[in-house]
């Protein structure tokens, strides 16, 4: 399990993702999305679920691509 502080330290320190690239509010939003059970600790099962959800959305393709509903008109 990891905490929010550990995630932030990893992203900012190890991965060198600056606040300009990922604002603190966006980092907190990411944490809230990852920590599905609101335990203030990220478990591997929560991370796996997040990654799997991304894979499903990627396979489905973009919601609004060329010729999509928003591009007509």
C-alpha positions in Angstrom: 0.0 0.0 0.0 1.1 3.6 -0.6 -0.1 6.9 0.8 -0.8 10.1 -1.0 2.5 11.6 0.2 4.4 8.6 -1.2 2.6 8.9 -4.5 3.4 12.7 -4.7 7.1 12.0 -3.7 7.4 9.4 -6.4 5.8 11.6 -9.1 7.6 14.8 -8.1 11.0 13.3 -7.1 11.6 10.0 -8.9 9.6 10.7 -12.1 10.4 14.5 -12.1 6.8 15.5 -12.9 6.6 19.1 -12.0 3.6 21.1 -10.6 3.5 22.8 -14.0 3.0 19.5 -15.7 0.6 18.1 -13.1 -1.0 20.7 -10.8 -1.5 19.8 -7.2 -5.2 19.8 -7.6 -4.9 17.4 -10.5 -2.7 15.2 -8.4 -5.3 15.2 -5.6 -8.0 14.3 -8.2 -5.9 11.4 -9.4 -5.4 10.2 -5.9 -9.2 10.4 -5.2 -9.8 8.4 -8.4 -7.2 5.8 -7.5 -8.2 5.4 -3.8 -11.6 4.0 -4.6 -12.4 2.9 -1.1 -11.4 6.2 0.4 -9.0 4.5 2.8 -6.2 7.0 2.3 -4.0 4.2 1.2 -3.7 2.8 -2.4 -3.9 -0.9 -2.6 -2.7 -2.9 -5.6 -6.2 -4.0 -6.4 -7.3 -0.4 -6.6 -4.4 0.4 -8.9 -5.1 -2.6 -11.1 -8.8 -1.6 -11.4 -7.7 1.9 -12.5 -5.3 0.5 -15.1 -7.9 -2.0 -16.4 -10.5 0.7 -16.7 -8.1 2.7 -18.8 -7.5 -0.3 -21.1 -11.2 -0.7 -21.6 -11.6 2.9 -22.6 -8.6 2.8 -24.9 -10.0 -0.3 -26.7 -13.4 1.5 -27.1 -11.6 4.3 -28.9 -12.2 8.0 -28.6 -15.7 9.2 -27.8 -15.6 12.1 -30.2 -13.3 11.5 -33.2 -13.4 12.7 -36.7 -16.9 12.5 -37.9 -18.2 12.1 -34.4 -21.3 13.9 -33.0 -19.4 17.0 -32.0 -17.6 17.3 -35.2 -20.7 17.5 -37.4 -22.1 20.7 -38.3 
